[in-house]
Structure formats: C-alpha cells, structure tokens
Amino acid sequence: MNRETLGTLLAVAGAFLYGLEPVVIKANPSNPVSFATFSAFFASLILWPLILAGPGWKEIAEKPRHLKKAVLMGFFGTSMAYLSYSYGARLSTAINASLITRSEVLFSFLLSWLFLRERITRRLISYAAIILTGLTLVITQGKAVEPHLGDVLLLLVPLFWQSSHVIAKRLPYSPYTIAALRNTFGFLLLLPPALLTGMEFSKLALAEGAIIALGQVIWYRSIKLINLSKATAIITPAPAVAIALGILLGESFTAYHAAGFLLITLGTLGAAGVKSEIKT
C-alpha cells in the first residue's frame, strides 16, 4: 500500500473516531476545563508506556531541541483550543459551535499554503465547499444561524487546532511521541485554570482520553503521509458521525439529514481522490 492510500485511509478512520467525541463531551456532567485536563492526562498515561517500551524515548533524547515546538503544539492544540471551545460554546449555541469549528478545513488550506508549501487545488477547494454545505444542511436543518458573542472564541478553535497541526507536521518524532507530548504539555498548561475553576472528575474523561490517544496517533500518522489540507478535508464530516449515532438511537431523520449526508459523502470521496502536492 502506497503512502497516499494509507494516509487517506487513516484520515477516514480518524473522521469516524473523532465523530464519537461530541457524544462523550455532551454527556460530561463536570466542569469543561477540568474534563479537558483529565482527558489530556489519561491520554498521556495511555501513550507514555508505549513510547517507553519502544524507540520513542530515544527520539526525544536524540532531538531534545524540538521540545520547544512540542510545548507550542500542546499550548495551541490542547490548552488554548479547549479553553476557547469550552467558554465559546457557553456564550453561543450548539449549532453555531458545530458550524464554526468545522471551518477548520478553511484554516488548514490557508496555513498549509503559507507554512507547508502545500498546493491547494481548485478540486480540493470545491470538494471542501461541498462538505461544508452538507454539514450546514445537517446541523442547521435549513434554519438561519443567529450570531452570538461566543462565536469569536469558537472561531479561534479551528485556528488553534490547525496551528498545532502545522507544528506537528514539522516535528521529527513518531506519531506516538507527538501525541504523547501534545497531551502532556496540554495537561500541564490546563492544570492551573482547572484548579482555579474547580477540579471535578468524571469517568467519561477515561473514554475521552482513549479517543484522544488513538485518534491523535492515527491523525499524526496520516498527516506525515499526505498533505495536511487534504487530511483535514477528509475529517471534516466527523460531526456527522455523532449525528448518525443519534439517528440510530431513535432521533428523527429528516430530508436535510439525507441531503447533507449525500453531499458530505460525495465531497469526502472526492477529496480523498485528490493527490497530495507541494508548491513548486
């Protein structure tokens, strides 16, 4: 199996895995900042034994100068993203939060083009637009989206995510090491605000930690093999997985769901077929 095919399959797997997160997070009864802190902590606990048992620790020992970049990755991708999402969602609506954070694919195109010299083709942009249109239909159900003050914070979330991904793409570590470092530094940076706002433990943080650990390993492996912009386009439909789970649990299935899933499927299949290229 070549790099392009393997990277694409991993991104698709990541989309399904990350689609489980909203279900877990929605059921969380504890302080959101505390939940994020415990989730990052448990993800680290899962990943570090794998690194210590393999060659991962040698990567860090041989290339310690890159740890500064790993701190930034944890700062943007875990601590800042979680804080912006937690407080932004409280000031906005669930519909707005879902829509705005899915603008990640647009930030990916911009940052990948600026910092990674990835070539963003018209085909990829077209497929991303189809995916976003499908998500809009599924989430809004044809209703107008009312803007809120928290939308500004929510708009920062995908920017923080993609900033961390750009850093991760350049780190000379394995996916396991990158994921472990991101969650370790993210946990340490989240701990102070969690202590200030009240530490509350939820068993769901264990499930979230497992999803984060496996999901990030798959994700970082994927973006090592294919363009970050393409991988992001493929995982854009992740929220639809959570919606599909809701339908299986008895929630209503509307014409907007049908049209949205059709567009999401077509856009994802199209984006998966676009070859990763670098600007010349």
Backbone as a ProteinNet text record, in pm:
[ID]
protein_1_A
[PRIMARY]
MNRETLGTLLAVAGAFLYGLEPVVIKANPSNPVSFATFSAFFASLILWPLILAGPGWKEIAEKPRHLKKAVLMGFFGTSMAYLSYSYGARLSTAINASLITRSEVLFSFLLSWLFLRERITRRLISYAAIILTGLTLVITQGKAVEPHLGDVLLLLVPLFWQSSHVIAKRLPYSPYTIAALRNTFGFLLLLPPALLTGMEFSKLALAEGAIIALGQVIWYRSIKLINLSKATAIITPAPAVAIALGILLGESFTAYHAAGFLLITLGTLGAAGVKSEIKT
[TERTIARY]
84.6	0	88.5	63.9	149.1	112.5	195.6	179.4	43.2	5.5	-117.4	-239.8	-245.5	-359.6	-367.1	-252.8	-250.4	-287.7	-231.2	-262.3	-409.1	-467.5	-609.4	-697.5	-666.1	-744.2	-736.5	-618.5	-603.1	-686.1	-689	-768.7	-917.2	-962.7	-1102.6	-1133.9	-1041.6	-1060.2	-1065.9	-981.5	-980.8	-1112.4	-1174.5	-1301.7	-1408.7	-1413.4	-1511.7	-1481.5	-1353.4	-1316.6	-1347.1	-1309.3	-1335.1	-1484.2	-1561.1	-1704.9	-1770.2	-1697.8	-1750.7	-1736.4	-1642	-1613.4	-1732.6	-1812	-1924.5	-2021.8	-2037.9	-2128.7	-2077.6	-1946.2	-1885.5	-1885.8	-1846.3	-1837.3	-1975.2	-2075.7	-2211.1	-2262.4	-2221.1	-2268	-2189.2	-2079.7	-1996.3	-2068.9	-2080.8	-2151.3	-2058.5	-1926.5	-1831	-1788.2	-1708	-1650.2	-1575.2	-1606.1	-1544	-1391.3	-1337.5	-1191.7	-1129	-1192.6	-1145.6	-1154.4	-1262.7	-1280.9	-1170.1	-1138.2	-1032	-897.1	-874.5	-747.9	-731.1	-833.7	-828.2	-818	-886.3	-881.7	-740.9	-674.5	-536.7	-443.8	-470.2	-387.8	-398	-521.2	-540.3	-485.4	-496.4	-438.6	-287.7	-226.1	-81.4	-45	-125.4	-99.7	-105.4	-192.7	-204.3	-83.1	-37.3	66.6	209.6	239.4	377.5	432.9	355.5	409.5	449.1	372	404.6	535.4	559.2	682.9	802.7	787.8	897.6	932.3	833.3	857.8	919.3	914.1	968.3	1079.6	1105	1214.7	1177.6	1052.9	1006.8	1088.9	1130.6	1206.3	1341.2	1395.8	1524.3	1510.8	1394.3	1370.6	1385.3	1325.9	1331.3	1472.7	1540.8	1677.3	1774.2	1753.2	1843.9	1812.5	1687.5	1647.4	1569.4	1631.5	1559.4	1526.4	1597.1	1575.2	1434.5	1369.2	1235	1125.2	1163.3	1062.6	993.4	1065.2	1003.8	884.4	900	789.9	675.1	710.2	607.6	526.5	592.6	521.4	419.6	461.2	369.9	253.8	282.6	178.5	74	120.1	28.9	-46.2	21.5	-39.8	-155.4	-128.8	-232.2	-337.1	-289.5	-380.4	-464.1	-414.3	-489.4	-540.8	-450.9	-496	-579.3	-527.1	-599.5	-726.5	-717.1	-834.1	-945.5	-910.9	-1012	-1074.1	-990.8	-1043.9	-1136.2	-1094.8	-1176.9	-1308.8	-1300.7	-1422	-1517.1	-1461.9	-1544.3	-1622.8	-1554	-1619.9	-1697	-1647.6	-1720.2	-1854.5	-1858.4	-1983.8	-2085.5	-2038.5	-2130.2	-2193.1	-2120.8	-2171.2	-2246.2	-2237.4	-2303.4	-2405.5	-2433.3	-2526.7	-2454.9	-2516.9	-2457	-2447.4	-2549	-2547.2	-2432.1	-2418.3	-2309.3	-2173.8	-2161.8	-2035	-1996	-2092.1	-2064.7	-2022.9	-2095.2	-2065	-1929.9	-1907.4	-1786.5	-1660.9	-1661.7	-1541.6	-1513.3	-1615.5	-1591.9	-1529.9	-1509	-1435.9	-1287.4	-1250.9	-1111.1	-1047.7	-1125.4	-1070.5	-1022.8	-1090.1	-1050.1	-920.1	-905.4	-780.7	-667.1	-700.3	-599.9	-544.2	-632.9	-587.5	-493.2	-531	-451.2	-314.3	-312	-186.2	-97.2	-157.9	-79.8	-13.8	-86.4	-33	79	60.5	158.6	285.5	269.1	382.6	436	352.7	396.7	415.5	388.7	404	318.4	204.6	115	35.3	14.2	-61.6	-209.6	-288.9	-433	-501	-545.1	-603.5	-749.2	-797.1	-936.7	-1029.9	-988.2	-1069.8	-1088	-978	-986.2	-1074.3	-1062.1	-1145.4	-1293.1	-1319.6	-1457.1	-1517	-1439.2	-1489	-1509.6	-1418.8	-1434.3	-1562	-1592.6	-1714.7	-1838.5	-1833.2	-1944.9	-1965.3	-1853.2	-1860.6	-1921.4	-1874.8	-1925.2	-2072.6	-2114	-2255	-2340.4	-2290.1	-2361.4	-2372.5	-2264.9	-2266.1	-2363.7	-2369.8	-2462.2	-2607.2	-2640.5	-2776.1	-2810.1	-2714.1	-2738.3	-2755.5	-2670.8	-2669.2	-2776.5	-2798.5	-2895.9	-3037.8	-3052.4	-3186.1	-3261	-3186.7	-3247.4	-3284.4	-3248.4	-3281.9	-3165.6	-3199.1	-3096.1	-3012.8	-2883.1	-2793.3	-2782.2	-2817.4	-2812.8	-2675.5	-2607.1	-2472.8	-2474.3	-2369.9	-2355.3	-2212.9	-2192.9	-2061.5	-1958.3	-2001.3	-1908.9	-1854.4	-1913.8	-1868.7	-1723.4	-1680.8	-1541.8	-1446.6	-1478.7	-1396.7	-1399.6	-1516.2	-1528.9	-1450.4	-1442.9	-1368.6	-1218.8	-1172.6	-1031.4	-996.1	-1095.6	-1069.8	-1005.7	-1066	-1001.1	-867.4	-852.7	-724.1	-617.5	-651.3	-557.1	-525.3	-627.2	-605.4	-507.5	-534.7	-451.3	-310.8	-297.9	-164.6	-81.2	-144.8	-73.5	-40.2	-128.4	-103.1	14.5	25.9	139.2	270.1	269.8	388.9	417.9	313.9	330.8	385.4	341.2	385.2	536.3	594.2	737.7	821.6	758.4	834.6	893.5	1021.1	1086.5	1063.1	943	909.8	802.7	786.4	683.3	546.6	437.3	303	275.1	325.2	304.6	370.9	493.9	567.5	501.7	460.6	396.1	267.2	185.6	59.6	84.1	184.2	214.7	261.7	348	399.3	288.8	202.7	94.3	3.7	-33.8	-124.5	-56.3	72.2	145.2	157.4	204.3	218.4	81.2	-16.5	-151.8	-209.6	-187.1	-234.2	-169.8	-39	31.6	-14.6	-46.9	-92	-238.2	-317.1	-458.3	-478.3	-382.5	-397.8	-423.3	-347.3	-373.5	-515.4	-566.1	-704.4	-807.2	-776.2	-868.2	-875.7	-761.1	-758	-831.9	-820.4	-885.7	-1037	-1083.2	-1227.2	-1295	-1215.9	-1273.2	-1251.1	-1173	-1143.3	-1260.1	-1313.2	-1421	-1388.1	-1386.3	-1354.5	-1480.6	-1474.8	-1582.3	-1523.6	-1590.8	-1542.8	-1538.4	-1617	-1616.9	-1483.3	-1404.5	-1271.8	-1181.8	-1207.2	-1130.8	-1159.8	-1287.5	-1325.7	-1271.7	-1281.8	-1230.5	-1079.3	-1010.4	-864.9	-826.8	-901.6	-874	-898.5	-1007	-1037.2	-928	-884.6	-779.7	-649.8	-610.1	-483.9	-482.5	-584.1	-589.2	-610.4	-700.4	-730.4	-610.9	-532.9	-417.1	-305.1	-286.9	-185.4	-220.5	-348	-393.2	-378.1	-416.3	-412.1	-269.2	-178.1	-40.8	29.5	-7	46	-4.7	-132.7	-192.9	-125.8	-106	-50.2	99.7	162.9	301.1	307.6	196.4	193.2	129.8	28.6	-38.9	-44.9	-89.3	-98.9	-194.5	-158.3	-243.4	-378.7	-378.9	-503.3	-597.5	-542.5	-626.3	-680.6	-595.4	-637.9	-748.9	-736.2	-837.7	-970.3	-964.7	-1087.1	-1158.3	-1080.3	-1138.5	-1205.4	-1146.1	-1204.9	-1313.4	-1337.4	-1439.2	-1577.1	-1617	-1750.3	-1760.4	-1658.4	-1659.1	-1786.2	-1839.8	-1961.3	-2080.2	-2079.7	-2190.6	-2198.1	-2084.2	-2083	-2166.5	-2149	-2226.3	-2375.4	-2407	-2547.2	-2603.8	-2522.9	-2567	-2594.8	-2510.5	-2532.1	-2664.3	-2693.6	-2819.6	-2938.9	-2927.7	-3035.8	-3057.6	-2946.6	-2956.3	-3020.2	-3006.6	-3063.2	-3208.7	-3264.2	-3406.7	-3441.1	-3342	-3371.7	-3425.4	-3498.7	-3564.5	-3464.5	-3497.8	-3415.8	-3494	-3443.1	-3515.9	-3457.5	-3524.7	-3475.6	-3342.5	-3325.4	-3198.7	-3085.9	-3115.2	-3015.1	-2973.6	-3073.1	-3045.8	-2962	-3002.4	-2929.2	-2789.1	-2779.9	-2649.3	-2553.6	-2599.4	-2512.1	-2468.3	-2556.1	-2519.7	-2406.7	-2419.9	-2315.4	-2184.8	-2194.5	-2076.1	-2001.4	-2078.9	-2018.2	-1950.1	-2018.3	-1960.7	-1835.4	-1842.1	-1727	-1608.1	-1633.6	-1525.2	-1458.8	-1539.5	-1483.6	-1401	-1451.1	-1376.6	-1244.7	-1245.8	-1123.8	-1022.9	-1071.8	-982.8	-909.8	-969.1	-907.5	-808.6	-795.8	-702.5	-561.6	-465.8	-328.5	-261.4	-184.1	-112.1	2.5	10.7	114	175	299.6	370.5	390	382.2	402.7	543.4	554.6	686	730
-119.6	0	125.2	218.1	336.4	441.2	545.7	648.8	718.6	753.5	828.6	749.1	622.2	538.6	517	483.8	459.6	585.9	699.9	825.7	862.2	835.2	864.1	775.2	646.3	552.9	588.5	630.7	669.9	793.9	889.8	1010.9	977.4	884.6	842	776.1	690.9	626.3	730.8	833.2	940.4	1016.3	1034.6	1105.4	1031.9	899.3	821.7	825.4	818.4	817.5	951.8	1060.9	1193.2	1224.9	1155.1	1175.2	1126.5	1041.9	992.1	1095.5	1189	1284.9	1368.1	1425.5	1507.7	1432.1	1301.1	1220.8	1212.2	1190.9	1180.2	1314.9	1419.6	1553.3	1604.8	1577	1622.5	1558	1433.5	1361.3	1397.5	1475	1509.8	1603.6	1565.6	1649.1	1742.5	1731.5	1805.4	1936.9	2013.2	2138	2111.4	2182.2	2156	2165.5	2263.2	2278.9	2161.8	2122.6	2008.6	1880.6	1865.1	1747	1739.3	1854	1858	1823.1	1870.6	1844.1	1695.7	1634.1	1490.7	1408.3	1451.2	1378.3	1377.1	1493.5	1502	1418.9	1419.2	1341.1	1191.2	1141.9	998.8	959.5	1049.4	1021.4	1005.1	1089.8	1079.8	948	906.3	780.8	661	668.4	559.8	557.1	674.4	684.6	665.6	714.9	710.1	568.2	471.7	335.2	278.9	314.7	268.1	328.5	452.8	520.3	464	447.4	397.5	252.7	176.8	37.1	22.8	128.3	124.5	226	263	356.7	503.6	530.9	668.8	757.7	704.2	787.3	827.6	743.3	776.3	897.6	911.6	1027.2	1157	1158.5	1279	1303.9	1195.9	1209.1	1255.9	1209.8	1245.1	1382	1426	1553.6	1638.6	1672.9	1747.4	1891.2	1944.9	2085.6	2110.6	2004.1	2018.9	2021.3	2004	2003.3	2139	2246.3	2379.1	2387.2	2326.8	2325	2239	2131	2043.3	2116	2204.1	2284.2	2375.1	2437.4	2523	2442.1	2319.7	2232.3	2203.3	2173	2149.2	2274.5	2389.1	2517.4	2549.8	2541.5	2575.4	2464.9	2341.5	2233	2178.8	2185.8	2128.9	2236.3	2312.4	2405.6	2521.7	2595	2710	2668	2558.3	2512.1	2469.9	2394.8	2350	2467.4	2562.8	2677	2761.7	2786.4	2866.2	2796.3	2664	2589	2585.9	2560.8	2548.8	2676.3	2789.2	2914.3	2971.7	2947.7	2994.6	2926.5	2794.5	2719.6	2766.4	2810.5	2858.3	2991.8	3073	3203.7	3200.3	3085.9	3073	2959.1	2899.3	2786.9	2663.4	2547.5	2422.5	2420.1	2475.8	2478.8	2564.5	2684.2	2771.4	2707.7	2642.4	2579.5	2472.5	2390	2283.9	2340.8	2442.9	2501.8	2573	2656.7	2739.1	2654.5	2553.7	2471.6	2386.5	2360.6	2285.5	2372.2	2500.5	2586	2554.6	2451.7	2409.6	2383.6	2330.1	2298.4	2424.6	2536.3	2662.4	2715	2705.4	2744.9	2653.4	2526.1	2430.4	2470.3	2507.1	2548.6	2668	2768.2	2889.7	2861.8	2793.9	2769.4	2670.7	2570.3	2472.9	2540.3	2632.6	2704.4	2799.8	2866.1	2964.1	2900.3	2796.4	2744.2	2609	2529.8	2396.7	2384.6	2491	2495	2388.8	2356.5	2261.1	2330.1	2258.7	2312.3	2284.6	2389.6	2377.1	2388.9	2278.5	2277.7	2323.4	2363.3	2404	2287.3	2168.2	2049.3	2029.7	2043.1	2022.6	2128.5	2253.3	2360.9	2333.6	2284.7	2254.6	2144.2	2038.3	1927.2	1972.4	2058.1	2109.4	2192.3	2270.5	2351.4	2262.5	2150.4	2055.4	1995.6	1959.4	1901.9	2001.2	2125.8	2227.9	2257.4	2251.9	2273	2160.4	2038.1	1924.9	1933	1972.1	1986.6	2095.2	2203.4	2312.3	2264.1	2184	2131.4	2037.6	1950.7	1852.9	1920.5	2016.4	2077	2183.7	2267.3	2376.5	2334.7	2224.7	2180.1	2291.2	2371.2	2475.1	2602.1	2612.3	2731.1	2830.4	2957.8	3061	3048.1	3080.8	3076	3215.4	3226.8	3355.7	3376.9	3488.2	3510.4	3545	3504	3532	3579.8	3640.6	3691.3	3579.1	3460	3348.8	3296.5	3340.5	3292.7	3330.2	3443.4	3485.7	3385.3	3341.4	3241.3	3108.2	3071.1	2945.5	2948.6	3065.6	3079.2	3058.8	3083.9	3063.4	2915.7	2831.8	2689.6	2620.4	2625.6	2560.1	2623.1	2752.9	2817.7	2759.6	2738.2	2677.4	2533.5	2458.2	2319.6	2312.5	2392.3	2385.6	2440.1	2536.7	2586.7	2474.9	2395.1	2283.6	2175.3	2155	2053.2	2091.5	2220.8	2268	2241.1	2267.2	2241.5	2091.3	2010.1	1864.3	1806.8	1860.1	1809.7	1825.3	1924.9	1952.6	1887.4	1825.1	1761	1627.7	1601.4	1477.4	1359.7	1351.6	1244	1153.9	1035.3	942.6	992.6	943.3	984.9	960.7	847.9	819.4	926.8	963.8	1062.7	1199.8	1237.3	1366.7	1375.8	1270.3	1269.3	1274.8	1200.7	1198.9	1336.1	1399.8	1531.6	1636.1	1630.2	1728	1718.5	1596.9	1580.9	1607.9	1575.2	1601.1	1750.9	1823.2	1967.7	2035.1	1981.8	2036.4	2020.9	1904.5	1879.3	1976.6	1994.3	2082.6	2227.4	2268.5	2405.1	2424.5	2317.8	2325.8	2313.4	2253.3	2225.9	2352.4	2461.5	2582.1	2636.7	2658.4	2707.9	2608.1	2478.2	2377.2	2386.5	2407.9	2422.2	2548	2652.3	2778.8	2770.7	2694.5	2687.1	2569.8	2481.5	2368.8	2235.6	2148.2	2016.4	1921.2	1862.1	1763.7	1643.9	1525.6	1406.5	1340.4	1301.4	1227.6	1103.8	990.8	867	878.3	970.5	989.6	1043.6	1104	1153.1	1037.1	917	798.6	761.9	766.3	736	841.3	968.4	1077.2	1067.1	1029.3	1012.3	903.9	794.3	685.2	729.2	804.5	854.3	949.9	1038.9	1135.1	1063.2	966.5	896.3	824	741.9	666.6	759.3	856.2	947.9	1029.3	1079.2	1161.9	1080.1	956.6	870.6	846.8	815.7	794.7	922.5	1034.8	1163.2	1204.1	1195.7	1238.3	1146.2	1019.3	927.2	965.3	1004.8	1042.3	1164.5	1271.3	1394.4	1384.5	1276.6	1251.3	1192	1131.8	1062.1	1145.4	1226.6	1307.6	1452.9	1540.1	1682	1707.3	1802.4	1840	1889.6	1968	2023.3	1913	1810.4	1700.5	1620.4	1590.5	1512.9	1585.9	1718.2	1796.9	1794.2	1800.2	1793.2	1660.3	1553	1419.5	1405.8	1466.9	1451.6	1555.2	1646.5	1749.4	1691.3	1577.9	1523.2	1456.2	1462.5	1392	1416.7	1541.7	1562.6	1481.4	1449.1	1372.8	1232.8	1181.9	1050.7	1054.8	1160.9	1176.7	1189	1261.2	1275.3	1140.1	1062.9	929.9	839.8	850	771.8	811.1	940.1	987.2	930.2	920.4	864.3	717.5	643.9	502.9	485.6	587.4	580.9	628.9	657.7	690	832.8	918	1056.4	1062	1167.9	1178.8	1196.9	1141.9	1154.4	1236.3	1357.2	1449.3	1453.1	1527.2	1544.4	1619.9	1709.6	1782.1	1688	1589	1488.1	1411.6	1369.4	1290.2	1368.6	1494.2	1577.2	1608.7	1637.4	1670.2	1553.7	1434.1	1317.4	1284	1305.4	1280.3	1372.6	1501.7	1597.9	1568.9	1534.3	1503.5	1382.7	1280.5	1159.4	1189.3	1262.1	1295.8	1382.3	1480	1567.7	1495.7	1406.3	1331.7	1236.3	1164.5	1073.3	1150.1	1268.7	1349.8	1399.3	1449	1498.9	1386.1	1266.1	1151.8	1113.8	1149.1	1113.7	1216.6	1330.1	1435	1402.7	1400.4	1366.3	1481.3	1448.2	1549.8	1607.6	1741.2	1807.5	1921.7	1955.9	2068.2	2177.4	2304.2	2416.3	2412.9	2443.1	2446.7	2590.5
0	0	0	-95.7	-104.3	0.2	11.3	113.5	101.8	-21.1	-43.2	3.5	-33.5	2.4	153.3	215.1	359	436.2	397.1	464.5	453	336.3	314.7	400.8	406.2	487.9	636.6	681.2	821	852.8	759	779.4	788	704.5	708	842.7	890	1020.3	1131	1120.1	1218.3	1221.3	1105	1098	1178.5	1164.7	1240.2	1389.8	1424.6	1566	1631.6	1565.3	1621.5	1624.4	1541.2	1543.1	1671.4	1745.9	1873.3	1984.6	1968.2	2075	2119.3	2024.8	2070.8	2159.7	2134.5	2216.2	2359.6	2374.1	2506.4	2577.6	2505.9	2566.1	2607	2523.9	2555.9	2684.2	2708.1	2827.4	2953	2936.8	3051.5	3147.6	3276.2	3373.4	3452.2	3430.9	3513.5	3448.2	3519.7	3471.3	3339.7	3229.5	3100	3101.3	3174	3179	3254.5	3363.3	3440.3	3358.1	3282.8	3197.2	3092.2	3030.7	2930.9	2993.3	3115.1	3184.1	3213	3268.4	3298.2	3169.4	3064	2937	2879.9	2881.8	2833.1	2920.2	3050.1	3143.2	3115	3098.2	3072	2934.7	2837	2705.6	2718.3	2800.5	2823	2889.9	2987.3	3058.2	2963.6	2864.1	2766.2	2672.6	2633.5	2530.7	2582.8	2702.3	2751.1	2768.6	2819.8	2827.9	2691.7	2587	2452.3	2403.4	2440.4	2399	2474.1	2604.4	2687.1	2653.5	2607	2571.7	2433.5	2354	2219.1	2200.3	2075.9	2046.8	2063.3	2105.9	2113.3	2203.6	2318	2412.6	2355.6	2265.6	2203.1	2111.9	2048.2	1960.9	2038.9	2156.6	2239.3	2290.2	2332.4	2384.6	2277	2154.7	2044.7	1984.6	1997.1	1936.8	2037.4	2149.5	2254.5	2216	2117.3	2081.4	2024.3	1981	1923.7	2029.1	2155.3	2261.1	2275.9	2241.2	2247.7	2152.2	2034.1	1938.4	1990.9	2061.7	2118.1	2224.8	2301.4	2401.1	2332.1	2222.4	2145.8	2090.1	2046.7	1994.6	2103	2224.1	2335.1	2374.2	2365.2	2401.1	2306.2	2175.9	2077.8	2064	2039.1	2003.7	2116.2	2239.2	2352	2446.8	2509.5	2612.8	2556.9	2459.2	2406.4	2332	2255.7	2180.8	2275.3	2380.7	2476.6	2551.7	2594.2	2668.3	2580.8	2456.9	2365.5	2335.4	2316.9	2285.8	2406.2	2525.4	2645.5	2673.2	2671.5	2704.2	2585.9	2463.9	2346.1	2332.1	2358	2346.6	2449.5	2566.2	2669.8	2631.1	2553.6	2514.2	2381.6	2311.3	2182.2	2187.8	2074.3	2067.8	2016.2	2037.4	1990.5	1838.2	1770.4	1624	1574.1	1630.6	1590.3	1617.8	1732.7	1768.5	1667.7	1628.2	1531.6	1396.8	1351.6	1221.1	1219.3	1319.3	1320.1	1335.1	1422.2	1439.2	1316.3	1234	1109.9	1001.7	1029.8	936.2	941.1	1017.5	1029.7	893.5	801.3	669.9	597.7	621.1	556.9	617.1	749.1	813.7	768.6	747.1	703.1	567.1	475.7	343.4	352.1	432.3	443.6	506.1	623	693.3	618.1	554.6	477.6	357.9	297	181.2	224.3	340.1	386.3	443.3	526.9	603.6	557.4	490.7	449.9	299.4	227.2	81.9	12.2	71.8	8.2	-102.2	-209.3	-322.4	-301.7	-290.4	-270.5	-406.7	-460.2	-594.4	-591.6	-707.3	-718.6	-689	-727.5	-699.9	-550	-472.3	-328.1	-263.1	-309.9	-257.1	-287.8	-407.7	-447.3	-360.8	-336.6	-254.4	-109.6	-59.2	76.8	89.1	-15	-14.9	-13.1	-85	-86.3	53	117.4	252.5	350.6	347.1	439.1	414.3	287.5	254.9	313.9	300.3	357.2	507.6	573.3	718.5	762.1	685.2	716.7	713	610	598.9	714.7	749.7	855.8	991	1019.9	1153.1	1171.2	1067.8	1082.7	1050.6	974.7	932.3	858.4	781.4	699.2	771.4	900.1	978.1	977.4	993.6	997.2	1124.3	1112.5	1228	1288.7	1415	1483.5	1547.3	1514.4	1568.6	1717.7	1791	1933.6	1961.9	2078	2115.4	2124.8	2164.4	2178.9	2047.4	1936.6	1806.4	1778	1831.5	1811	1874.6	1995.7	2063.2	1987.6	1939.2	1865.5	1734.9	1675	1550.1	1572.2	1695.4	1727.6	1742.8	1773.9	1799.9	1679.9	1559.7	1445.5	1408.1	1435.6	1410.6	1501.9	1629.6	1724.1	1684.9	1646.3	1604.3	1487.3	1386.1	1266	1290.4	1379	1414.7	1476.8	1562.4	1624.8	1522.9	1425.2	1322.9	1233.3	1202.9	1122.8	1197.2	1327.2	1409.5	1412.1	1431.8	1440.2	1311.3	1199	1068.6	1053.1	1121.2	1108.3	1217	1314.8	1422.2	1374.1	1403.1	1356.5	1449.7	1507.4	1600.3	1538.7	1597	1552.4	1598	1536.3	1578.1	1726	1781.5	1923.1	2009.9	1973.9	2052.3	2043.9	1924.6	1905.1	1986.7	1980.6	2054.8	2205.5	2253.1	2396.7	2443.4	2366.9	2404.1	2402.5	2302	2293.8	2416.3	2454.5	2567.3	2700.8	2710.1	2834.5	2859.6	2759.4	2775.8	2783.7	2709.4	2717.6	2857	2917.6	3054.4	3153	3142.9	3235.7	3222.2	3100.3	3077.3	3118.7	3111.2	3150.2	3301.3	3369.6	3512.4	3596.3	3578.9	3659.4	3644.2	3520.1	3510.8	3562.9	3553.4	3606.7	3758.7	3821.8	3968	4012.8	3933.4	3967.6	3951.1	3852.8	3825.9	3896.1	3957.3	4031.2	3962.6	4025.5	3969.5	3998.1	3892.8	3904.8	3816.9	3875.3	3797.9	3743.5	3617.4	3553.9	3487.5	3502.1	3439.5	3287.8	3234.3	3089.3	3039.1	3130	3091.3	3051.2	3107.3	3068.4	2923.1	2885.7	2747.8	2652.3	2693.1	2609.8	2593.1	2701	2692.9	2593.6	2591.9	2498.1	2354.3	2332.4	2198	2150.6	2240.2	2206.3	2170.7	2255	2234	2099.9	2073.8	1948.1	1829.2	1845.7	1736.5	1693.2	1788.3	1752.9	1689.8	1735.6	1673.9	1526.7	1501.2	1363.7	1282.1	1343.1	1272.7	1236.2	1332.3	1305.7	1206.3	1209	1108.5	970.1	964.5	837.9	776.1	857.6	800.4	774	822.1	783.9	643.2	600.9	471.8	360.7	394.8	293.5	338.9	250.3	282.1	398.3	482.8	595.9	546.2	438.4	385.1	338.3	273.3	226.1	343.8	441.3	558.4	634.1	645.6	716.3	642.2	509	429.7	452.5	466.1	484.7	621	726.3	860.4	888.6	795	815.6	848.4	791.1	822.6	959.3	1042.5	1171.1	1253.7	1263.1	1342.3	1292.3	1162.9	1107.6	1168	1215.1	1278.7	1406.3	1482.9	1606.5	1575.3	1468.9	1429.8	1387.5	1315.5	1272.4	1393	1495.5	1617	1683.4	1679.8	1736.4	1661.9	1529.9	1448.9	1483.8	1500.9	1538.3	1675.7	1759.1	1894.2	1898.6	1779.8	1775	1738.9	1712.5	1676	1532.6	1500.4	1370	1256.9	1141.5	1021.3	920	887.4	800.8	660.1	572.8	436	436.5	534.4	545.2	582	668.1	701.5	576.2	497.9	378.1	277.5	250.9	155.3	205.8	334.8	392	387.7	426.2	423.4	281	183.8	44.7	1	33.3	-3.4	70.3	198.3	278	220.3	182.6	125.9	-6.4	-93.6	-224.1	-209.1	-120.6	-100.2	-41.6	54.2	117.4	19.1	-59.3	-159.1	-262.8	-299	-395.4	-339.9	-214.5	-150.4	-131.9	-101.7	-81.8	-209.9	-324	-452	-504.2	-436.8	-481.4	-432	-520	-485.1	-410.5	-305.5	-228.5	-312.2	-316.7	-394.9	-315	-351.1	-290.5	-394	-351.3	-443.1	-500.9	-627.8	-693.3	-713.4
[MASK]
++++++++++++++++++++++++++++++++++++++++++++++++++++++++++++++++++++++++++++++++++++++++++++++++++++++++++++++++++++++++++++++++++++++++++++++++++++++++++++++++++++++++++++++++++++++++++++++++++++++++++++++++++++++++++++++++++++++++++++++++++++++++++++++++++++++++++++++++++++++++

